[in-house]
Amino acid sequence: MIINMEMQKNAAMNADTQALINTVVQRVLAKLGDILPEQPSQASGPLVEILAPADDRLAGQVKDRLPEARIRFEGAGQPDSAQVYVLPELGCSDMADLALGRASSLALRKVLDLLLEGKEVRTLGFAYRTHAQTAPFALLKLYEGYEAALAGFGLTELAAPAPDSARLSQSLVTADHVTEAARTGAQTLRVPRRAVVTPLAQEAAANNHMTILKNL
């Protein structure tokens, strides 16, 4: 009888000790949770592969246009397929080749293969546009046709985000100034405080849903 009572007493003590240990462990874990820094959540943006050797400048340009992107470079050796493939600025001869379904280099062959697989391919720009003011009209139209053909294949420009506002230093604001600012996607045209805004400029601003702000 005495032995049974002693065993019950020991069992009760063991249960109390275990409960105390559990309480202490829970409190320690809670404290650790307060002290330890939060682990960053896994990136959820699109996986973008830049079709070029590693270059911080290119990575920055892509980040400016796709802020949520997870960026890797060609040859990074990652098994997952990218959701978007990005080319640096596409040169005139390369553009002409791709528009005709040709690949005159290994790099272009990879781009052509991606397009044939239905992948999304973007470019940071088309080099022919820098000659828009000097190229003969017929040649410019030819390259515009190439750009349209590439868009049909699935290769388009990764455009830079439109600016929220444009600045104008002239003291006379005309409709042409407003129209030019609207082409950039700006919603506000900032002009000098003493600038004179012509009636046609005000009309152009209204038509383009733009605000002319005199705060320079």
Secondary structure as the mmCIF struct_conf table of DSSP 4:
data_model
#
loop_
_struct_conf.conf_type_id
_struct_conf.id
_struct_conf.beg_label_comp_id
_struct_conf.beg_label_asym_id
_struct_conf.beg_label_seq_id
_struct_conf.end_label_comp_id
_struct_conf.end_label_asym_id
_struct_conf.end_label_seq_id
HELX_RH_AL_P HELX_RH_AL_P1 ILE A 2 ILE A 35
BEND BEND1 LEU A 36 LEU A 36
HELX_LH_PP_P HELX_LH_PP_P1 PRO A 37 ALA A 43
BEND BEND2 GLY A 45 GLY A 45
HELX_LH_PP_P HELX_LH_PP_P2 PRO A 46 PRO A 46
STRN STRN1 LEU A 47 ILE A 50
BEND BEND3 LEU A 51 PRO A 53
HELX_RH_AL_P HELX_RH_AL_P2 ASP A 56 ARG A 65
TURN_TY1_P TURN_TY1_P1 PRO A 67 GLU A 68
STRN STRN2 ARG A 70 PHE A 73
TURN_TY1_P TURN_TY1_P2 GLU A 74 GLY A 75
BEND BEND4 PRO A 79 ASP A 80
HELX_LH_PP_P HELX_LH_PP_P3 SER A 81 ALA A 82
BEND BEND5 GLN A 83 GLN A 83
STRN STRN3 VAL A 84 LEU A 87
BEND BEND6 PRO A 88 GLU A 89
STRN STRN4 LEU A 90 LEU A 90
HELX_LH_PP_P HELX_LH_PP_P4 GLY A 91 GLY A 91
HELX_RH_AL_P HELX_RH_AL_P3 CYS A 92 ALA A 99
TURN_TY1_P TURN_TY1_P3 LEU A 100 GLY A 101
BEND BEND7 SER A 105 SER A 105
HELX_RH_AL_P HELX_RH_AL_P4 LEU A 106 LEU A 116
TURN_TY1_P TURN_TY1_P4 GLU A 117 GLY A 118
STRN STRN5 GLU A 120 THR A 123
BEND BEND8 LEU A 124 LEU A 124
STRN STRN6 PHE A 126 PHE A 126
HELX_RH_3T_P HELX_RH_3T_P1 ALA A 127 HIS A 131
TURN_TY1_P TURN_TY1_P5 ALA A 132 THR A 134
BEND BEND9 ALA A 135 ALA A 135
HELX_RH_AL_P HELX_RH_AL_P5 PHE A 137 PHE A 153
TURN_TY1_P TURN_TY1_P6 GLY A 154 GLY A 154
STRN STRN7 LEU A 155 GLU A 157
HELX_LH_PP_P HELX_LH_PP_P5 ALA A 159 PRO A 163
BEND BEND10 ASP A 164 ASP A 164
STRN STRN8 SER A 165 ARG A 167
BEND BEND11 SER A 171 SER A 171
STRN STRN9 LEU A 172 VAL A 173
HELX_RH_AL_P HELX_RH_AL_P6 ALA A 175 ARG A 183
TURN_TY1_P TURN_TY1_P7 THR A 184 GLY A 185
BEND BEND12 GLN A 187 GLN A 187
STRN STRN10 THR A 188 VAL A 191
TURN_TY1_P TURN_TY1_P8 ARG A 193 ARG A 194
HELX_LH_PP_P HELX_LH_PP_P6 ALA A 195 ALA A 195
STRN STRN11 VAL A 196 VAL A 197
HELX_LH_PP_P HELX_LH_PP_P7 THR A 198 THR A 198
HELX_RH_AL_P HELX_RH_AL_P7 PRO A 199 ASN A 207
TURN_TY1_P TURN_TY1_P9 ASN A 208 HIS A 209
STRN STRN12 THR A 211 LYS A 214
#
